[in-house]
Amino acid sequence: MNEQPVSWRREDGGALVLTLHVQPGAKRTEIQGIHDNALKVRLAAPPVDGKANQALRRFLAEAFGVGLRAVTLEHGLSTRHKVVRIEAPTKRPDRQWR
């Protein structure tokens, strides 16, 4: 079965690269849909002292079945627009995210 390409996700070898729009300080951590060609992620962590970035990495590591070291922030350390790389994901929940 062929997957439809989406603008916020691409595969790079065995890695998955996601373009995200992150909203810190939400009531709960969850996927919220698409926002400006990026996957919107709401985080129940404040944007203080890297807490939101750590929460994002933990959320994605768990969702994709990888260790925390497999999730790296490639761009957007201090902005809402982020690019995240996930090495060798064992789960692929992104295929259902819309």
N, CA, C and O atoms as CSV, one atom per row, in Angstrom:
chain,resi,resn,atom,element,x,y,z
A,1,MET,N,N,0.841,-1.184,0.000
A,1,MET,CA,C,0.000,0.000,0.000
A,1,MET,C,C,0.887,1.250,0.000
A,1,MET,O,O,1.767,1.377,0.851
A,2,ASN,N,N,0.672,2.147,-0.918
A,2,ASN,CA,C,1.468,3.373,-1.016
A,2,ASN,C,C,0.884,4.453,-0.124
A,2,ASN,O,O,-0.327,4.675,-0.096
A,3,GLU,N,N,1.773,5.120,0.605
A,3,GLU,CA,C,1.351,6.231,1.454
A,3,GLU,C,C,1.319,7.508,0.634
A,3,GLU,O,O,2.131,7.703,-0.270
A,4,GLN,N,N,0.377,8.366,0.960
A,4,GLN,CA,C,0.334,9.676,0.343
A,4,GLN,C,C,1.413,10.546,1.000
A,4,GLN,O,O,1.538,10.544,2.225
A,5,PRO,N,N,2.186,11.281,0.213
A,5,PRO,CA,C,3.177,12.170,0.820
A,5,PRO,C,C,2.484,13.313,1.562
A,5,PRO,O,O,1.445,13.814,1.131
A,6,VAL,N,N,3.069,13.705,2.665
A,6,VAL,CA,C,2.553,14.848,3.411
A,6,VAL,C,C,3.694,15.837,3.605
A,6,VAL,O,O,4.858,15.443,3.682
A,7,SER,N,N,3.363,17.101,3.684
A,7,SER,CA,C,4.384,18.150,3.715
A,7,SER,C,C,5.164,18.203,5.026
A,7,SER,O,O,6.271,18.741,5.047
A,8,TRP,N,N,4.637,17.675,6.099
A,8,TRP,CA,C,5.294,17.779,7.402
A,8,TRP,C,C,6.139,16.555,7.767
A,8,TRP,O,O,6.743,16.527,8.840
A,9,ARG,N,N,6.190,15.555,6.901
A,9,ARG,CA,C,6.906,14.323,7.204
A,9,ARG,C,C,7.733,13.886,6.001
A,9,ARG,O,O,7.272,13.933,4.861
A,10,ARG,N,N,8.975,13.456,6.280
A,10,ARG,CA,C,9.777,12.860,5.213
A,10,ARG,C,C,10.688,11.805,5.817
A,10,ARG,O,O,11.066,11.880,6.986
A,11,GLU,N,N,11.029,10.831,5.004
A,11,GLU,CA,C,11.941,9.790,5.449
A,11,GLU,C,C,13.327,10.104,4.913
A,11,GLU,O,O,13.482,10.569,3.784
A,12,ASP,N,N,14.329,9.842,5.738
A,12,ASP,CA,C,15.713,10.117,5.388
A,12,ASP,C,C,16.527,8.891,5.791
A,12,ASP,O,O,17.000,8.789,6.923
A,13,GLY,N,N,16.679,7.971,4.856
A,13,GLY,CA,C,17.316,6.703,5.187
A,13,GLY,C,C,16.409,5.943,6.136
A,13,GLY,O,O,15.237,5.729,5.826
A,14,GLY,N,N,16.916,5.537,7.262
A,14,GLY,CA,C,16.099,4.855,8.264
A,14,GLY,C,C,15.487,5.789,9.276
A,14,GLY,O,O,14.849,5.342,10.229
A,15,ALA,N,N,15.672,7.086,9.085
A,15,ALA,CA,C,15.147,8.080,10.027
A,15,ALA,C,C,13.882,8.728,9.481
A,15,ALA,O,O,13.599,8.685,8.284
A,16,LEU,N,N,13.142,9.322,10.387
A,16,LEU,CA,C,11.940,10.067,10.048
A,16,LEU,C,C,12.166,11.511,10.481
A,16,LEU,O,O,12.614,11.755,11.601
A,17,VAL,N,N,11.861,12.466,9.613
A,17,VAL,CA,C,12.034,13.883,9.916
A,17,VAL,C,C,10.662,14.540,9.895
A,17,VAL,O,O,9.940,14.468,8.900
A,18,LEU,N,N,10.309,15.184,11.009
A,18,LEU,CA,C,8.999,15.817,11.150
A,18,LEU,C,C,9.147,17.325,11.292
A,18,LEU,O,O,10.019,17.807,12.015
A,19,THR,N,N,8.292,18.064,10.598
A,19,THR,CA,C,8.198,19.509,10.764
A,19,THR,C,C,7.012,19.752,11.685
A,19,THR,O,O,5.897,19.317,11.399
A,20,LEU,N,N,7.254,20.447,12.789
A,20,LEU,CA,C,6.246,20.607,13.828
A,20,LEU,C,C,5.975,22.067,14.154
A,20,LEU,O,O,6.855,22.921,14.042
A,21,HIS,N,N,4.743,22.333,14.558
A,21,HIS,CA,C,4.372,23.606,15.179
A,21,HIS,C,C,3.974,23.235,16.601
A,21,HIS,O,O,3.004,22.507,16.811
A,22,VAL,N,N,4.722,23.733,17.570
A,22,VAL,CA,C,4.546,23.314,18.961
A,22,VAL,C,C,3.872,24.412,19.766
A,22,VAL,O,O,4.234,25.585,19.678
A,23,GLN,N,N,2.887,24.005,20.552
A,23,GLN,CA,C,2.188,24.932,21.453
A,23,GLN,C,C,2.430,24.490,22.896
A,23,GLN,O,O,1.742,23.597,23.391
A,24,PRO,N,N,3.395,25.101,23.572
A,24,PRO,CA,C,3.647,24.740,24.968
A,24,PRO,C,C,2.591,25.343,25.892
A,24,PRO,O,O,1.855,26.254,25.512
A,25,GLY,N,N,2.534,24.811,27.119
A,25,GLY,CA,C,1.612,25.351,28.114
A,25,GLY,C,C,0.181,24.895,27.934
A,25,GLY,O,O,-0.727,25.526,28.476
A,26,ALA,N,N,-0.058,23.829,27.198
A,26,ALA,CA,C,-1.417,23.318,26.980
A,26,ALA,C,C,-1.859,22.481,28.183
A,26,ALA,O,O,-1.048,22.142,29.045
A,27,LYS,N,N,-3.143,22.156,28.232
A,27,LYS,CA,C,-3.654,21.322,29.320
A,27,LYS,C,C,-3.076,19.918,29.279
A,27,LYS,O,O,-2.798,19.326,30.322
A,28,ARG,N,N,-2.894,19.379,28.065
A,28,ARG,CA,C,-2.327,18.037,27.929
A,28,ARG,C,C,-1.485,17.959,26.668
A,28,ARG,O,O,-1.615,18.784,25.764
A,29,THR,N,N,-0.628,16.966,26.621
A,29,THR,CA,C,0.233,16.750,25.461
A,29,THR,C,C,-0.524,15.888,24.465
A,29,THR,O,O,-0.994,14.799,24.796
A,30,GLU,N,N,-0.636,16.395,23.226
A,30,GLU,CA,C,-1.390,15.671,22.209
A,30,GLU,C,C,-1.103,16.235,20.823
A,30,GLU,O,O,-0.609,17.353,20.681
A,31,ILE,N,N,-1.420,15.444,19.807
A,31,ILE,CA,C,-1.365,15.900,18.423
A,31,ILE,C,C,-2.659,16.644,18.153
A,31,ILE,O,O,-3.735,16.163,18.508
A,32,GLN,N,N,-2.570,17.814,17.529
A,32,GLN,CA,C,-3.739,18.663,17.324
A,32,GLN,C,C,-4.130,18.818,15.859
A,32,GLN,O,O,-5.123,19.486,15.570
A,33,GLY,N,N,-3.387,18.229,14.927
A,33,GLY,CA,C,-3.723,18.363,13.513
A,33,GLY,C,C,-2.620,19.065,12.743
A,33,GLY,O,O,-1.453,19.024,13.133
A,34,ILE,N,N,-2.993,19.704,11.657
A,34,ILE,CA,C,-2.027,20.370,10.776
A,34,ILE,C,C,-2.164,21.877,10.925
A,34,ILE,O,O,-3.272,22.407,11.002
A,35,HIS,N,N,-1.013,22.569,10.964
A,35,HIS,CA,C,-0.980,24.023,11.082
A,35,HIS,C,C,0.132,24.537,10.168
A,35,HIS,O,O,1.307,24.282,10.431
A,36,ASP,N,N,-0.216,25.248,9.111
A,36,ASP,CA,C,0.768,25.831,8.178
A,36,ASP,C,C,1.805,24.818,7.699
A,36,ASP,O,O,3.006,25.042,7.849
A,37,ASN,N,N,1.353,23.714,7.128
A,37,ASN,CA,C,2.225,22.658,6.595
A,37,ASN,C,C,3.129,22.030,7.644
A,37,ASN,O,O,4.197,21.515,7.315
A,38,ALA,N,N,2.712,22.068,8.895
A,38,ALA,CA,C,3.444,21.422,9.983
A,38,ALA,C,C,2.434,20.669,10.848
A,38,ALA,O,O,1.263,21.039,10.917
A,39,LEU,N,N,2.893,19.631,11.490
A,39,LEU,CA,C,2.058,18.900,12.429
A,39,LEU,C,C,2.029,19.691,13.732
A,39,LEU,O,O,3.081,20.025,14.277
A,40,LYS,N,N,0.829,19.993,14.236
A,40,LYS,CA,C,0.710,20.769,15.466
A,40,LYS,C,C,0.697,19.824,16.660
A,40,LYS,O,O,-0.077,18.869,16.715
A,41,VAL,N,N,1.578,20.119,17.617
A,41,VAL,CA,C,1.684,19.340,18.847
A,41,VAL,C,C,1.464,20.272,20.025
A,41,VAL,O,O,2.159,21.277,20.173
A,42,ARG,N,N,0.497,19.934,20.858
A,42,ARG,CA,C,0.259,20.688,22.089
A,42,ARG,C,C,1.023,20.000,23.213
A,42,ARG,O,O,0.975,18.777,23.344
A,43,LEU,N,N,1.730,20.791,24.026
A,43,LEU,CA,C,2.551,20.236,25.102
A,43,LEU,C,C,2.103,20.757,26.464
A,43,LEU,O,O,1.881,21.954,26.644
A,44,ALA,N,N,1.977,19.847,27.409
A,44,ALA,CA,C,1.625,20.221,28.782
A,44,ALA,C,C,2.904,20.524,29.557
A,44,ALA,O,O,3.136,19.980,30.636
A,45,ALA,N,N,3.708,21.379,29.002
A,45,ALA,CA,C,4.957,21.811,29.655
A,45,ALA,C,C,5.168,23.276,29.299
A,45,ALA,O,O,4.838,23.699,28.191
A,46,PRO,N,N,5.712,24.048,30.224
A,46,PRO,CA,C,5.947,25.468,29.940
A,46,PRO,C,C,7.172,25.663,29.050
A,46,PRO,O,O,8.079,24.832,29.039
A,47,PRO,N,N,7.190,26.765,28.307
A,47,PRO,CA,C,8.353,27.056,27.453
A,47,PRO,C,C,9.476,27.727,28.245
A,47,PRO,O,O,9.953,28.801,27.878
A,48,VAL,N,N,9.883,27.089,29.322
A,48,VAL,CA,C,10.874,27.656,30.232
A,48,VAL,C,C,12.010,26.656,30.445
A,48,VAL,O,O,11.764,25.476,30.693
A,49,ASP,N,N,13.232,27.122,30.350
A,49,ASP,CA,C,14.408,26.300,30.642
A,49,ASP,C,C,14.445,24.988,29.863
A,49,ASP,O,O,14.922,23.979,30.383
A,50,GLY,N,N,13.953,24.986,28.633
A,50,GLY,CA,C,13.990,23.794,27.799
A,50,GLY,C,C,12.993,22.711,28.177
A,50,GLY,O,O,13.052,21.606,27.638
A,51,LYS,N,N,12.075,23.007,29.096
A,51,LYS,CA,C,11.104,21.996,29.546
A,51,LYS,C,C,10.189,21.534,28.419
A,51,LYS,O,O,9.878,20.346,28.324
A,52,ALA,N,N,9.759,22.448,27.574
A,52,ALA,CA,C,8.877,22.073,26.466
A,52,ALA,C,C,9.623,21.191,25.461
A,52,ALA,O,O,9.056,20.223,24.956
A,53,ASN,N,N,10.873,21.509,25.168
A,53,ASN,CA,C,11.651,20.687,24.238
A,53,ASN,C,C,11.862,19.281,24.793
A,53,ASN,O,O,11.765,18.301,24.055
A,54,GLN,N,N,12.149,19.180,26.082
A,54,GLN,CA,C,12.320,17.864,26.699
A,54,GLN,C,C,11.018,17.082,26.672
A,54,GLN,O,O,11.021,15.883,26.394
A,55,ALA,N,N,9.899,17.751,26.961
A,55,ALA,CA,C,8.594,17.085,26.928
A,55,ALA,C,C,8.281,16.608,25.511
A,55,ALA,O,O,7.736,15.520,25.329
A,56,LEU,N,N,8.620,17.410,24.518
A,56,LEU,CA,C,8.395,17.028,23.128
A,56,LEU,C,C,9.203,15.784,22.776
A,56,LEU,O,O,8.669,14.843,22.188
A,57,ARG,N,N,10.477,15.772,23.129
A,57,ARG,CA,C,11.326,14.613,22.844
A,57,ARG,C,C,10.807,13.361,23.529
A,57,ARG,O,O,10.770,12.296,22.912
A,58,ARG,N,N,10.404,13.465,24.797
A,58,ARG,CA,C,9.860,12.308,25.523
A,58,ARG,C,C,8.586,11.795,24.862
A,58,ARG,O,O,8.413,10.589,24.687
A,59,PHE,N,N,7.691,12.719,24.495
A,59,PHE,CA,C,6.430,12.351,23.850
A,59,PHE,C,C,6.688,11.613,22.538
A,59,PHE,O,O,6.083,10.572,22.280
A,60,LEU,N,N,7.576,12.145,21.718
A,60,LEU,CA,C,7.867,11.520,20.430
A,60,LEU,C,C,8.607,10.193,20.594
A,60,LEU,O,O,8.342,9.246,19.853
A,61,ALA,N,N,9.519,10.112,21.543
A,61,ALA,CA,C,10.234,8.854,21.784
A,61,ALA,C,C,9.254,7.745,22.154
A,61,ALA,O,O,9.344,6.630,21.641
A,62,GLU,N,N,8.337,8.052,23.031
A,62,GLU,CA,C,7.341,7.054,23.431
A,62,GLU,C,C,6.419,6.691,22.267
A,62,GLU,O,O,6.135,5.516,22.038
A,63,ALA,N,N,5.959,7.695,21.541
A,63,ALA,CA,C,5.035,7.454,20.430
A,63,ALA,C,C,5.666,6.603,19.327
A,63,ALA,O,O,4.987,5.782,18.710
A,64,PHE,N,N,6.959,6.797,19.080
A,64,PHE,CA,C,7.630,6.095,17.990
A,64,PHE,C,C,8.422,4.875,18.455
A,64,PHE,O,O,9.086,4.223,17.648
A,65,GLY,N,N,8.357,4.564,19.742
A,65,GLY,CA,C,8.993,3.365,20.263
A,65,GLY,C,C,10.505,3.373,20.201
A,65,GLY,O,O,11.133,2.358,19.899
A,66,VAL,N,N,11.089,4.539,20.494
A,66,VAL,CA,C,12.552,4.663,20.473
A,66,VAL,C,C,13.027,5.258,21.792
A,66,VAL,O,O,12.230,5.774,22.576
A,67,GLY,N,N,14.328,5.181,22.028
A,67,GLY,CA,C,14.918,5.814,23.194
A,67,GLY,C,C,15.015,7.315,22.989
A,67,GLY,O,O,14.939,7.807,21.863
A,68,LEU,N,N,15.181,8.024,24.071
A,68,LEU,CA,C,15.252,9.489,24.026
A,68,LEU,C,C,16.397,9.983,23.140
A,68,LEU,O,O,16.273,11.023,22.493
A,69,ARG,N,N,17.496,9.253,23.109
A,69,ARG,CA,C,18.642,9.661,22.277
A,69,ARG,C,C,18.345,9.595,20.783
A,69,ARG,O,O,19.035,10.234,19.988
A,70,ALA,N,N,17.337,8.838,20.395
A,70,ALA,CA,C,16.985,8.706,18.979
A,70,ALA,C,C,16.183,9.896,18.465
A,70,ALA,O,O,15.970,10.019,17.259
A,71,VAL,N,N,15.732,10.776,19.364
A,71,VAL,CA,C,14.929,11.943,18.985
A,71,VAL,C,C,15.779,13.190,19.166
A,71,VAL,O,O,16.147,13.545,20.286
A,72,THR,N,N,16.087,13.854,18.055
A,72,THR,CA,C,16.910,15.064,18.124
A,72,THR,C,C,16.195,16.239,17.472
A,72,THR,O,O,15.484,16.093,16.478
A,73,LEU,N,N,16.407,17.398,18.059
A,73,LEU,CA,C,15.868,18.639,17.521
A,73,LEU,C,C,16.879,19.181,16.524
A,73,LEU,O,O,17.971,19.596,16.914
A,74,GLU,N,N,16.529,19.181,15.237
A,74,GLU,CA,C,17.449,19.684,14.217
A,74,GLU,C,C,17.372,21.193,14.068
A,74,GLU,O,O,18.385,21.850,13.830
A,75,HIS,N,N,16.172,21.745,14.208
A,75,HIS,CA,C,15.953,23.197,14.097
A,75,HIS,C,C,14.862,23.609,15.066
A,75,HIS,O,O,13.961,22.826,15.370
A,76,GLY,N,N,14.946,24.848,15.553
A,76,GLY,CA,C,13.864,25.411,16.347
A,76,GLY,C,C,14.000,25.247,17.840
A,76,GLY,O,O,13.001,25.081,18.540
A,77,LEU,N,N,15.211,25.291,18.334
A,77,LEU,CA,C,15.427,25.120,19.767
A,77,LEU,C,C,14.616,26.119,20.595
A,77,LEU,O,O,14.113,25.771,21.663
A,78,SER,N,N,14.486,27.354,20.109
A,78,SER,CA,C,13.794,28.381,20.897
A,78,SER,C,C,12.581,28.981,20.183
A,78,SER,O,O,12.149,30.085,20.514
A,79,THR,N,N,12.032,28.256,19.205
A,79,THR,CA,C,10.842,28.752,18.507
A,79,THR,C,C,9.759,27.674,18.505
A,79,THR,O,O,10.015,26.526,18.867
A,80,ARG,N,N,8.569,28.048,18.103
A,80,ARG,CA,C,7.463,27.087,18.010
A,80,ARG,C,C,7.590,26.193,16.776
A,80,ARG,O,O,7.083,25.070,16.764
A,81,HIS,N,N,8.255,26.685,15.758
A,81,HIS,CA,C,8.454,25.907,14.529
A,81,HIS,C,C,9.710,25.058,14.701
A,81,HIS,O,O,10.806,25.591,14.874
A,82,LYS,N,N,9.549,23.735,14.654
A,82,LYS,CA,C,10.670,22.837,14.926
A,82,LYS,C,C,10.777,21.755,13.859
A,82,LYS,O,O,9.789,21.385,13.225
A,83,VAL,N,N,11.985,21.261,13.675
A,83,VAL,CA,C,12.232,20.096,12.828
A,83,VAL,C,C,12.895,19.057,13.725
A,83,VAL,O,O,13.933,19.309,14.336
A,84,VAL,N,N,12.274,17.890,13.789
A,84,VAL,CA,C,12.730,16.824,14.679
A,84,VAL,C,C,13.095,15.604,13.848
A,84,VAL,O,O,12.399,15.257,12.894
A,85,ARG,N,N,14.186,14.963,14.220
A,85,ARG,CA,C,14.639,13.742,13.554
A,85,ARG,C,C,14.481,12.575,14.525
A,85,ARG,O,O,14.902,12.647,15.680
A,86,ILE,N,N,13.864,11.494,14.033
A,86,ILE,CA,C,13.662,10.294,14.837
A,86,ILE,C,C,14.371,9.150,14.126
A,86,ILE,O,O,13.992,8.761,13.021
A,87,GLU,N,N,15.400,8.616,14.770
A,87,GLU,CA,C,16.193,7.536,14.182
A,87,GLU,C,C,15.501,6.189,14.383
A,87,GLU,O,O,15.092,5.853,15.494
A,88,ALA,N,N,15.375,5.428,13.310
A,88,ALA,CA,C,14.887,4.048,13.319
A,88,ALA,C,C,13.632,3.839,14.163
A,88,ALA,O,O,13.652,3.044,15.103
A,89,PRO,N,N,12.534,4.544,13.843
A,89,PRO,CA,C,11.320,4.353,14.631
A,89,PRO,C,C,10.777,2.922,14.503
A,89,PRO,O,O,10.770,2.344,13.416
A,90,THR,N,N,10.325,2.367,15.630
A,90,THR,CA,C,9.757,1.015,15.602
A,90,THR,C,C,8.242,1.055,15.481
A,90,THR,O,O,7.621,0.060,15.105
A,91,LYS,N,N,7.650,2.191,15.794
A,91,LYS,CA,C,6.207,2.421,15.625
A,91,LYS,C,C,6.046,3.599,14.671
A,91,LYS,O,O,6.941,4.438,14.560
A,92,ARG,N,N,4.910,3.663,13.985
A,92,ARG,CA,C,4.670,4.762,13.043
A,92,ARG,C,C,3.288,5.384,13.240
A,92,ARG,O,O,2.443,5.273,12.352
A,93,PRO,N,N,3.034,6.035,14.380
A,93,PRO,CA,C,1.735,6.659,14.595
A,93,PRO,C,C,1.482,7.827,13.643
A,93,PRO,O,O,0.332,8.211,13.431
A,94,ASP,N,N,2.543,8.393,13.070
A,94,ASP,CA,C,2.399,9.536,12.170
A,94,ASP,C,C,1.537,9.214,10.965
A,94,ASP,O,O,0.975,10.121,10.349
A,95,ARG,N,N,1.422,7.954,10.620
A,95,ARG,CA,C,0.606,7.564,9.464
A,95,ARG,C,C,-0.875,7.800,9.690
A,95,ARG,O,O,-1.640,7.879,8.729
A,96,GLN,N,N,-1.298,7.914,10.956
A,96,GLN,CA,C,-2.686,8.199,11.268
A,96,GLN,C,C,-2.927,9.662,11.672
A,96,GLN,O,O,-4.072,10.106,11.759
A,97,TRP,N,N,-1.842,10.400,11.917
A,97,TRP,CA,C,-1.991,11.791,12.352
A,97,TRP,C,C,-2.375,12.661,11.170
A,97,TRP,O,O,-1.774,12.586,10.098
A,98,ARG,N,N,-3.392,13.490,11.385
A,98,ARG,CA,C,-3.860,14.413,10.349
A,98,ARG,C,C,-4.262,15.717,10.972
A,98,ARG,O,O,-4.686,16.633,10.267
